[in-house]
Amino acid sequence: MNIGTGEILLIALVVLLLFGGKKIPELMKGLGKGMKSFKDGLNGKDDEPAKKDE
């Protein structure tokens, strides 16, 4: 199942029509943050630094 250039352009056009030009950067930013968070979770990284015993 290979996706060609025509299919990618069609998907991009549908996304553009559904969300509009101004919403797409916000959606991509959220998607990027979600993917980074998912990868960090798989690697065992936490958002908060490790607490030191005092």
C-alpha distance matrix in Angstrom:
0.0 3.8 6.6 9.6 13.3 14.0 11.8 13.3 16.7 16.4 15.7 18.6 20.8 20.4 21.2 24.1 25.5 25.3 26.9 28.8 29.2 31.7 29.7 26.5 28.3 29.6 26.3 24.8 27.9 27.7 24.0 25.1 28.1 26.2 23.8 26.9 28.7 25.9 25.8 29.6 29.7 27.6 29.9 33.0 34.2 36.4 37.1 40.8 42.7 44.3 47.8 50.6 53.4 56.6
3.8 0.0 3.8 6.3 9.9 11.3 9.6 10.7 14.1 14.5 14.2 16.5 18.9 19.2 19.9 22.4 24.1 24.4 25.7 27.2 27.2 29.8 28.2 24.8 26.4 28.1 25.0 23.2 26.4 26.6 23.1 23.8 27.1 25.6 23.1 26.0 28.3 25.9 25.5 29.2 29.8 27.9 29.8 33.1 34.0 36.1 36.7 40.4 42.2 44.0 47.5 50.3 53.3 56.4
6.6 3.8 0.0 3.8 6.9 8.1 6.1 7.0 10.3 10.9 10.6 12.8 15.1 15.6 16.4 18.7 20.4 21.0 22.3 23.6 23.6 26.3 24.8 21.4 23.2 25.1 22.1 20.4 23.8 24.2 20.8 21.8 25.2 24.0 21.8 24.8 27.1 25.1 25.0 28.7 29.4 27.9 29.9 33.0 33.6 35.4 35.6 39.4 41.3 43.4 46.9 49.7 52.8 55.8
9.6 6.3 3.8 0.0 3.8 5.5 5.5 6.4 8.8 10.1 11.0 12.6 14.5 15.8 16.9 18.6 20.3 21.5 22.8 23.5 23.2 26.2 25.2 21.8 23.5 25.9 23.3 21.4 24.9 25.8 22.7 23.4 27.0 26.2 24.1 26.8 29.5 27.7 27.5 31.1 32.2 30.7 32.5 35.7 36.0 37.9 37.8 41.6 43.4 45.7 49.2 52.0 55.2 58.1
13.3 9.9 6.9 3.8 0.0 3.8 5.5 5.2 6.2 8.6 10.0 10.6 12.3 14.4 15.4 16.4 18.4 20.0 21.1 21.3 20.6 23.8 23.2 19.9 21.5 24.2 22.0 20.1 23.6 24.9 22.1 22.7 26.4 26.1 24.2 26.8 29.6 28.3 28.1 31.5 32.9 31.8 33.4 36.6 36.5 38.1 37.7 41.5 43.4 45.8 49.3 52.1 55.4 58.2
14.0 11.3 8.1 5.5 3.8 0.0 3.8 5.5 5.2 6.2 8.7 9.9 10.6 12.4 14.4 15.3 16.5 18.4 20.1 20.3 20.1 23.5 23.1 20.0 22.2 24.8 22.4 21.2 24.9 25.9 23.3 24.5 28.1 27.5 26.0 28.9 31.4 30.1 30.3 33.7 34.9 33.9 35.8 38.8 38.7 40.2 39.7 43.4 45.5 48.0 51.4 54.4 57.6 60.4
11.8 9.6 6.1 5.5 5.5 3.8 0.0 3.8 5.4 5.0 6.2 8.6 9.8 10.6 12.4 14.1 15.4 16.5 18.3 19.2 19.5 22.6 21.6 18.6 21.0 23.1 20.3 19.3 23.1 23.6 20.9 22.4 25.8 24.9 23.5 26.6 28.8 27.3 27.8 31.3 32.1 31.2 33.3 36.2 36.3 37.7 37.2 41.0 43.3 45.7 49.0 52.1 55.2 58.0
13.3 10.7 7.0 6.4 5.2 5.5 3.8 0.0 3.8 5.4 5.2 6.1 8.6 10.0 10.6 12.2 14.3 15.4 16.4 17.1 16.9 19.9 18.9 15.6 17.6 19.9 17.4 16.0 19.6 20.6 17.9 19.1 22.6 22.1 20.6 23.5 26.0 24.8 25.1 28.5 29.6 28.9 30.8 33.7 33.5 34.8 34.2 38.0 40.2 42.7 46.0 49.1 52.3 55.0
16.7 14.1 10.3 8.8 6.2 5.2 5.4 3.8 0.0 3.8 5.5 5.0 6.1 8.6 9.9 10.4 12.2 14.2 15.4 15.4 15.0 18.4 18.0 15.0 17.3 19.9 17.8 16.7 20.4 21.6 19.4 20.7 24.3 24.1 23.0 25.7 28.2 27.4 27.9 31.1 32.3 31.9 33.8 36.5 36.0 37.1 36.2 39.9 42.2 44.9 48.1 51.2 54.5 57.0
16.4 14.5 10.9 10.1 8.6 6.2 5.0 5.4 3.8 0.0 3.8 5.4 5.1 6.3 8.7 9.8 10.6 12.3 14.3 14.8 15.4 18.8 18.1 15.5 18.4 20.5 18.1 17.7 21.5 22.2 20.1 22.0 25.3 24.6 23.9 27.0 29.0 28.0 28.9 32.2 33.0 32.7 34.9 37.4 37.2 38.1 37.2 40.9 43.4 46.0 49.2 52.4 55.5 58.2
15.7 14.2 10.6 11.0 10.0 8.7 6.2 5.2 5.5 3.8 0.0 3.8 5.4 5.2 6.2 8.6 9.9 10.6 12.2 13.4 14.2 17.1 15.7 13.1 16.0 17.7 14.9 14.6 18.4 18.8 16.5 18.6 21.8 21.0 20.3 23.6 25.4 24.4 25.5 28.7 29.4 29.2 31.5 33.9 33.7 34.5 33.6 37.3 39.9 42.5 45.6 48.9 52.0 54.6
18.6 16.5 12.8 12.6 10.6 9.9 8.6 6.1 5.0 5.4 3.8 0.0 3.8 5.5 5.1 6.1 8.6 9.9 10.6 11.0 11.0 14.1 13.2 10.3 13.0 15.2 13.0 12.5 16.3 17.2 15.4 17.2 20.4 20.2 19.8 22.6 24.8 24.3 25.3 28.2 29.3 29.4 31.4 33.7 33.1 33.8 32.6 36.2 38.7 41.6 44.6 47.8 51.1 53.5
20.8 18.9 15.1 14.5 12.3 10.6 9.8 8.6 6.1 5.1 5.4 3.8 0.0 3.8 5.5 5.0 6.2 8.6 10.1 9.9 10.5 14.0 13.7 11.6 14.8 16.9 15.1 15.2 18.9 19.8 18.4 20.4 23.4 23.3 23.2 26.0 28.0 27.6 28.8 31.6 32.6 32.9 35.0 37.2 36.5 37.0 35.6 39.2 41.8 44.7 47.7 50.9 54.2 56.5
20.4 19.2 15.6 15.8 14.4 12.4 10.6 10.0 8.6 6.3 5.2 5.5 3.8 0.0 3.8 5.4 5.1 6.1 8.6 9.7 11.5 14.5 13.3 11.7 15.3 16.7 14.3 15.2 18.8 19.0 17.6 20.2 22.9 22.3 22.5 25.6 27.1 26.5 28.2 31.0 31.6 31.9 34.3 36.3 35.8 36.1 34.9 38.4 41.3 44.0 46.9 50.3 53.3 55.8
21.2 19.9 16.4 16.9 15.4 14.4 12.4 10.6 9.9 8.7 6.2 5.1 5.5 3.8 0.0 3.8 5.4 5.1 6.0 7.6 9.2 11.7 10.0 8.1 11.8 12.9 10.5 11.5 15.1 15.2 14.1 16.7 19.3 18.8 19.3 22.3 23.7 23.5 25.2 27.8 28.5 29.0 31.4 33.2 32.5 32.7 31.3 34.8 37.6 40.5 43.3 46.7 49.8 52.1
24.1 22.4 18.7 18.6 16.4 15.3 14.1 12.2 10.4 9.8 8.6 6.1 5.0 5.4 3.8 0.0 3.8 5.5 5.5 5.1 6.1 9.3 8.8 7.4 10.9 12.7 11.3 12.3 15.6 16.4 15.8 18.1 20.7 20.8 21.4 24.0 25.7 25.9 27.4 29.8 30.8 31.6 33.7 35.5 34.5 34.5 32.7 36.2 38.9 42.0 44.7 48.0 51.2 53.4
25.5 24.1 20.4 20.3 18.4 16.5 15.4 14.3 12.2 10.6 9.9 8.6 6.2 5.1 5.4 3.8 0.0 3.8 5.8 5.6 8.2 11.1 10.7 10.4 14.1 15.2 13.9 15.5 18.6 19.0 18.6 21.2 23.5 23.3 24.2 27.0 28.4 28.4 30.2 32.6 33.3 34.2 36.5 38.2 37.3 37.1 35.4 38.7 41.7 44.7 47.3 50.7 53.8 56.0
25.3 24.4 21.0 21.5 20.0 18.4 16.5 15.4 14.2 12.3 10.6 9.9 8.6 6.1 5.1 5.5 3.8 0.0 3.8 6.0 9.3 11.2 9.6 9.8 13.6 13.9 12.0 14.3 17.3 16.9 16.7 19.7 21.6 21.1 22.3 25.2 26.2 26.1 28.3 30.6 31.0 32.0 34.5 35.9 35.1 34.8 33.1 36.4 39.5 42.4 44.9 48.4 51.4 53.6
26.9 25.7 22.3 22.8 21.1 20.1 18.3 16.4 15.4 14.3 12.2 10.6 10.1 8.6 6.0 5.5 5.8 3.8 0.0 3.8 6.8 7.8 5.9 6.6 10.3 10.3 9.0 11.6 14.2 14.0 14.4 17.3 19.0 18.9 20.4 23.0 23.9 24.3 26.5 28.5 29.1 30.4 32.7 34.0 32.8 32.3 30.4 33.6 36.7 39.7 42.1 45.6 48.6 50.7
28.8 27.2 23.6 23.5 21.3 20.3 19.2 17.1 15.4 14.8 13.4 11.0 9.9 9.7 7.6 5.1 5.6 6.0 3.8 0.0 3.8 5.7 5.8 6.8 10.0 10.9 10.8 12.8 15.2 15.9 16.5 18.8 20.7 21.2 22.6 24.8 26.1 26.8 28.7 30.6 31.6 32.9 34.9 36.3 34.9 34.4 32.2 35.3 38.3 41.5 43.9 47.3 50.4 52.3
29.2 27.2 23.6 23.2 20.6 20.1 19.5 16.9 15.0 15.4 14.2 11.0 10.5 11.5 9.2 6.1 8.2 9.3 6.8 3.8 0.0 3.8 5.7 5.7 8.0 9.9 10.6 11.7 13.8 15.4 16.1 17.7 19.8 20.9 22.0 23.9 25.5 26.6 28.1 29.8 31.3 32.6 34.2 35.8 34.1 33.7 31.4 34.6 37.2 40.6 43.0 46.3 49.6 51.4
31.7 29.8 26.3 26.2 23.8 23.5 22.6 19.9 18.4 18.8 17.1 14.1 14.0 14.5 11.7 9.3 11.1 11.2 7.8 5.7 3.8 0.0 3.8 5.7 6.8 7.8 9.5 11.2 12.3 13.8 15.4 16.9 18.3 19.8 21.4 22.8 24.2 25.7 27.4 28.7 30.1 31.8 33.3 34.5 32.6 31.9 29.3 32.2 34.9 38.4 40.6 43.9 47.1 48.8
29.7 28.2 24.8 25.2 23.2 23.1 21.6 18.9 18.0 18.1 15.7 13.2 13.7 13.3 10.0 8.8 10.7 9.6 5.9 5.8 5.7 3.8 0.0 3.8 5.7 5.4 6.3 8.8 10.1 10.8 12.4 14.4 15.7 16.6 18.5 20.3 21.3 22.6 24.6 26.0 27.1 28.8 30.6 31.7 30.0 29.2 26.8 29.8 32.7 36.0 38.3 41.7 44.8 46.7
26.5 24.8 21.4 21.8 19.9 20.0 18.6 15.6 15.0 15.5 13.1 10.3 11.6 11.7 8.1 7.4 10.4 9.8 6.6 6.8 5.7 5.7 3.8 0.0 3.9 5.4 5.0 6.2 8.6 9.9 10.4 12.2 14.3 15.2 16.4 18.3 19.9 20.9 22.4 24.2 25.5 26.9 28.6 30.1 28.5 28.2 26.1 29.4 32.1 35.3 37.9 41.2 44.5 46.5
28.3 26.4 23.2 23.5 21.5 22.2 21.0 17.6 17.3 18.4 16.0 13.0 14.8 15.3 11.8 10.9 14.1 13.6 10.3 10.0 8.0 6.8 5.7 3.9 0.0 3.8 5.4 5.1 6.1 8.6 9.8 10.4 12.3 14.1 15.3 16.5 18.3 19.8 21.0 22.4 24.2 25.7 27.0 28.4 26.5 26.2 23.8 27.0 29.5 32.8 35.4 38.6 41.9 43.8
29.6 28.1 25.1 25.9 24.2 24.8 23.1 19.9 19.9 20.5 17.7 15.2 16.9 16.7 12.9 12.7 15.2 13.9 10.3 10.9 9.9 7.8 5.4 5.4 3.8 0.0 3.8 5.5 5.1 6.2 8.6 9.9 10.7 12.3 14.3 15.5 16.5 18.3 20.1 21.1 22.5 24.5 25.9 26.9 24.9 24.2 21.7 24.7 27.5 30.8 33.2 36.5 39.7 41.6
26.3 25.0 22.1 23.3 22.0 22.4 20.3 17.4 17.8 18.1 14.9 13.0 15.1 14.3 10.5 11.3 13.9 12.0 9.0 10.8 10.6 9.5 6.3 5.0 5.4 3.8 0.0 3.8 5.5 5.2 6.1 8.6 10.0 10.5 12.3 14.3 15.3 16.4 18.4 19.9 21.0 22.6 24.4 25.6 24.1 23.7 21.6 24.9 27.9 30.9 33.5 36.9 40.0 42.2
24.8 23.2 20.4 21.4 20.1 21.2 19.3 16.0 16.7 17.7 14.6 12.5 15.2 15.2 11.5 12.3 15.5 14.3 11.6 12.8 11.7 11.2 8.8 6.2 5.1 5.5 3.8 0.0 3.8 5.4 4.9 6.1 8.6 9.7 10.4 12.2 14.1 15.1 16.4 18.2 19.7 21.0 22.5 24.1 22.6 22.6 20.8 24.3 26.8 29.9 32.7 36.0 39.3 41.5
27.9 26.4 23.8 24.9 23.6 24.9 23.1 19.6 20.4 21.5 18.4 16.3 18.9 18.8 15.1 15.6 18.6 17.3 14.2 15.2 13.8 12.3 10.1 8.6 6.1 5.1 5.5 3.8 0.0 3.8 5.4 5.1 6.2 8.6 10.0 10.6 12.3 14.2 15.5 16.5 18.3 20.1 21.2 22.4 20.4 20.1 17.9 21.1 23.7 26.9 29.6 32.8 36.1 38.2
27.7 26.6 24.2 25.8 24.9 25.9 23.6 20.6 21.6 22.2 18.8 17.2 19.8 19.0 15.2 16.4 19.0 16.9 14.0 15.9 15.4 13.8 10.8 9.9 8.6 6.2 5.2 5.4 3.8 0.0 3.8 5.4 5.2 6.1 8.6 9.9 10.5 12.2 14.3 15.3 16.4 18.4 20.0 20.9 19.2 18.5 16.5 19.8 22.7 25.8 28.3 31.8 34.9 37.1
24.0 23.1 20.8 22.7 22.1 23.3 20.9 17.9 19.4 20.1 16.5 15.4 18.4 17.6 14.1 15.8 18.6 16.7 14.4 16.5 16.1 15.4 12.4 10.4 9.8 8.6 6.1 4.9 5.4 3.8 0.0 3.8 5.5 5.1 6.2 8.6 9.8 10.5 12.3 14.2 15.2 16.5 18.4 19.8 18.7 18.7 17.3 20.9 23.7 26.5 29.3 32.7 35.8 38.3
25.1 23.8 21.8 23.4 22.7 24.5 22.4 19.1 20.7 22.0 18.6 17.2 20.4 20.2 16.7 18.1 21.2 19.7 17.3 18.8 17.7 16.9 14.4 12.2 10.4 9.9 8.6 6.1 5.1 5.4 3.8 0.0 3.8 5.4 5.2 6.2 8.6 9.8 10.6 12.2 14.1 15.4 16.5 18.2 16.7 17.0 15.6 19.3 21.6 24.5 27.5 30.7 34.0 36.4
28.1 27.1 25.2 27.0 26.4 28.1 25.8 22.6 24.3 25.3 21.8 20.4 23.4 22.9 19.3 20.7 23.5 21.6 19.0 20.7 19.8 18.3 15.7 14.3 12.3 10.7 10.0 8.6 6.2 5.2 5.5 3.8 0.0 3.8 5.5 5.1 6.1 8.5 9.9 10.5 12.1 14.3 15.3 16.3 14.3 14.0 12.2 15.8 18.4 21.4 24.2 27.5 30.7 33.1
26.2 25.6 24.0 26.2 26.1 27.5 24.9 22.1 24.1 24.6 21.0 20.2 23.3 22.3 18.8 20.8 23.3 21.1 18.9 21.2 20.9 19.8 16.6 15.2 14.1 12.3 10.5 9.7 8.6 6.1 5.1 5.4 3.8 0.0 3.8 5.5 5.1 6.1 8.6 9.8 10.4 12.4 14.3 15.2 14.1 13.9 12.8 16.5 19.3 21.9 24.8 28.1 31.2 33.8
23.8 23.1 21.8 24.1 24.2 26.0 23.5 20.6 23.0 23.9 20.3 19.8 23.2 22.5 19.3 21.4 24.2 22.3 20.4 22.6 22.0 21.4 18.5 16.4 15.3 14.3 12.3 10.4 10.0 8.6 6.2 5.2 5.5 3.8 0.0 3.8 5.4 5.0 6.2 8.5 9.7 10.6 12.3 14.1 13.4 14.3 13.9 17.7 20.0 22.3 25.5 28.7 31.8 34.6
26.9 26.0 24.8 26.8 26.8 28.9 26.6 23.5 25.7 27.0 23.6 22.6 26.0 25.6 22.3 24.0 27.0 25.2 23.0 24.8 23.9 22.8 20.3 18.3 16.5 15.5 14.3 12.2 10.6 9.9 8.6 6.2 5.1 5.5 3.8 0.0 3.8 5.4 5.2 6.1 8.5 9.9 10.5 12.2 10.6 11.5 11.0 14.7 16.7 19.2 22.5 25.5 28.8 31.5
28.7 28.3 27.1 29.5 29.6 31.4 28.8 26.0 28.2 29.0 25.4 24.8 28.0 27.1 23.7 25.7 28.4 26.2 23.9 26.1 25.5 24.2 21.3 19.9 18.3 16.5 15.3 14.1 12.3 10.5 9.8 8.6 6.1 5.1 5.4 3.8 0.0 3.8 5.5 5.1 6.1 8.7 9.9 10.4 9.0 9.0 8.6 12.4 14.9 17.1 20.3 23.5 26.6 29.3
25.9 25.9 25.1 27.7 28.3 30.1 27.3 24.8 27.4 28.0 24.4 24.3 27.6 26.5 23.5 25.9 28.4 26.1 24.3 26.8 26.6 25.7 22.6 20.9 19.8 18.3 16.4 15.1 14.2 12.2 10.5 9.8 8.5 6.1 5.0 5.4 3.8 0.0 3.8 5.5 5.0 6.3 8.7 9.9 9.9 10.8 11.5 15.1 17.4 19.1 22.3 25.5 28.3 31.3
25.8 25.5 25.0 27.5 28.1 30.3 27.8 25.1 27.9 28.9 25.5 25.3 28.8 28.2 25.2 27.4 30.2 28.3 26.5 28.7 28.1 27.4 24.6 22.4 21.0 20.1 18.4 16.4 15.5 14.3 12.3 10.6 9.9 8.6 6.2 5.2 5.5 3.8 0.0 3.8 5.3 5.1 6.2 8.6 8.6 10.8 11.9 15.4 17.0 18.5 22.1 24.9 27.9 31.0
29.6 29.2 28.7 31.1 31.5 33.7 31.3 28.5 31.1 32.2 28.7 28.2 31.6 31.0 27.8 29.8 32.6 30.6 28.5 30.6 29.8 28.7 26.0 24.2 22.4 21.1 19.9 18.2 16.5 15.3 14.2 12.2 10.5 9.8 8.5 6.1 5.1 5.5 3.8 0.0 3.8 5.4 5.1 6.1 5.0 7.1 8.5 11.8 13.2 14.8 18.3 21.1 24.2 27.2
29.7 29.8 29.4 32.2 32.9 34.9 32.1 29.6 32.3 33.0 29.4 29.3 32.6 31.6 28.5 30.8 33.3 31.0 29.1 31.6 31.3 30.1 27.1 25.5 24.2 22.5 21.0 19.7 18.3 16.4 15.2 14.1 12.1 10.4 9.7 8.5 6.1 5.0 5.3 3.8 0.0 3.8 5.4 5.1 5.8 7.1 9.2 12.2 14.1 15.0 18.3 21.3 23.9 27.1
27.6 27.9 27.9 30.7 31.8 33.9 31.2 28.9 31.9 32.7 29.2 29.4 32.9 31.9 29.0 31.6 34.2 32.0 30.4 32.9 32.6 31.8 28.8 26.9 25.7 24.5 22.6 21.0 20.1 18.4 16.5 15.4 14.3 12.4 10.6 9.9 8.7 6.3 5.1 5.4 3.8 0.0 3.8 5.5 7.7 10.1 12.7 15.5 16.8 17.3 20.7 23.4 25.9 29.3
29.9 29.8 29.9 32.5 33.4 35.8 33.3 30.8 33.8 34.9 31.5 31.4 35.0 34.3 31.4 33.7 36.5 34.5 32.7 34.9 34.2 33.3 30.6 28.6 27.0 25.9 24.4 22.5 21.2 20.0 18.4 16.5 15.3 14.3 12.3 10.5 9.9 8.7 6.2 5.1 5.4 3.8 0.0 3.8 5.6 9.1 11.9 14.3 14.8 15.2 18.8 21.1 23.8 27.2
33.0 33.1 33.0 35.7 36.6 38.8 36.2 33.7 36.5 37.4 33.9 33.7 37.2 36.3 33.2 35.5 38.2 35.9 34.0 36.3 35.8 34.5 31.7 30.1 28.4 26.9 25.6 24.1 22.4 20.9 19.8 18.2 16.3 15.2 14.1 12.2 10.4 9.9 8.6 6.1 5.1 5.5 3.8 0.0 3.8 6.5 10.0 11.8 12.3 12.3 15.7 18.1 20.6 24.0
34.2 34.0 33.6 36.0 36.5 38.7 36.3 33.5 36.0 37.2 33.7 33.1 36.5 35.8 32.5 34.5 37.3 35.1 32.8 34.9 34.1 32.6 30.0 28.5 26.5 24.9 24.1 22.6 20.4 19.2 18.7 16.7 14.3 14.1 13.4 10.6 9.0 9.9 8.6 5.0 5.8 7.7 5.6 3.8 0.0 3.8 6.8 8.8 9.3 10.1 13.7 16.4 19.3 22.4
36.4 36.1 35.4 37.9 38.1 40.2 37.7 34.8 37.1 38.1 34.5 33.8 37.0 36.1 32.7 34.5 37.1 34.8 32.3 34.4 33.7 31.9 29.2 28.2 26.2 24.2 23.7 22.6 20.1 18.5 18.7 17.0 14.0 13.9 14.3 11.5 9.0 10.8 10.8 7.1 7.1 10.1 9.1 6.5 3.8 0.0 3.8 5.4 7.1 8.3 11.5 14.7 17.6 20.6
37.1 36.7 35.6 37.8 37.7 39.7 37.2 34.2 36.2 37.2 33.6 32.6 35.6 34.9 31.3 32.7 35.4 33.1 30.4 32.2 31.4 29.3 26.8 26.1 23.8 21.7 21.6 20.8 17.9 16.5 17.3 15.6 12.2 12.8 13.9 11.0 8.6 11.5 11.9 8.5 9.2 12.7 11.9 10.0 6.8 3.8 0.0 3.8 6.6 9.3 12.0 15.4 18.5 21.0
40.8 40.4 39.4 41.6 41.5 43.4 41.0 38.0 39.9 40.9 37.3 36.2 39.2 38.4 34.8 36.2 38.7 36.4 33.6 35.3 34.6 32.2 29.8 29.4 27.0 24.7 24.9 24.3 21.1 19.8 20.9 19.3 15.8 16.5 17.7 14.7 12.4 15.1 15.4 11.8 12.2 15.5 14.3 11.8 8.8 5.4 3.8 0.0 3.8 6.5 8.5 12.0 15.1 17.4
42.7 42.2 41.3 43.4 43.4 45.5 43.3 40.2 42.2 43.4 39.9 38.7 41.8 41.3 37.6 38.9 41.7 39.5 36.7 38.3 37.2 34.9 32.7 32.1 29.5 27.5 27.9 26.8 23.7 22.7 23.7 21.6 18.4 19.3 20.0 16.7 14.9 17.4 17.0 13.2 14.1 16.8 14.8 12.3 9.3 7.1 6.6 3.8 0.0 3.8 6.3 9.2 12.7 14.9
44.3 44.0 43.4 45.7 45.8 48.0 45.7 42.7 44.9 46.0 42.5 41.6 44.7 44.0 40.5 42.0 44.7 42.4 39.7 41.5 40.6 38.4 36.0 35.3 32.8 30.8 30.9 29.9 26.9 25.8 26.5 24.5 21.4 21.9 22.3 19.2 17.1 19.1 18.5 14.8 15.0 17.3 15.2 12.3 10.1 8.3 9.3 6.5 3.8 0.0 3.8 6.4 9.6 12.5
47.8 47.5 46.9 49.2 49.3 51.4 49.0 46.0 48.1 49.2 45.6 44.6 47.7 46.9 43.3 44.7 47.3 44.9 42.1 43.9 43.0 40.6 38.3 37.9 35.4 33.2 33.5 32.7 29.6 28.3 29.3 27.5 24.2 24.8 25.5 22.5 20.3 22.3 22.1 18.3 18.3 20.7 18.8 15.7 13.7 11.5 12.0 8.5 6.3 3.8 0.0 3.8 6.6 9.1
50.6 50.3 49.7 52.0 52.1 54.4 52.1 49.1 51.2 52.4 48.9 47.8 50.9 50.3 46.7 48.0 50.7 48.4 45.6 47.3 46.3 43.9 41.7 41.2 38.6 36.5 36.9 36.0 32.8 31.8 32.7 30.7 27.5 28.1 28.7 25.5 23.5 25.5 24.9 21.1 21.3 23.4 21.1 18.1 16.4 14.7 15.4 12.0 9.2 6.4 3.8 0.0 3.8 6.2
53.4 53.3 52.8 55.2 55.4 57.6 55.2 52.3 54.5 55.5 52.0 51.1 54.2 53.3 49.8 51.2 53.8 51.4 48.6 50.4 49.6 47.1 44.8 44.5 41.9 39.7 40.0 39.3 36.1 34.9 35.8 34.0 30.7 31.2 31.8 28.8 26.6 28.3 27.9 24.2 23.9 25.9 23.8 20.6 19.3 17.6 18.5 15.1 12.7 9.6 6.6 3.8 0.0 3.8
56.6 56.4 55.8 58.1 58.2 60.4 58.0 55.0 57.0 58.2 54.6 53.5 56.5 55.8 52.1 53.4 56.0 53.6 50.7 52.3 51.4 48.8 46.7 46.5 43.8 41.6 42.2 41.5 38.2 37.1 38.3 36.4 33.1 33.8 34.6 31.5 29.3 31.3 31.0 27.2 27.1 29.3 27.2 24.0 22.4 20.6 21.0 17.4 14.9 12.5 9.1 6.2 3.8 0.0
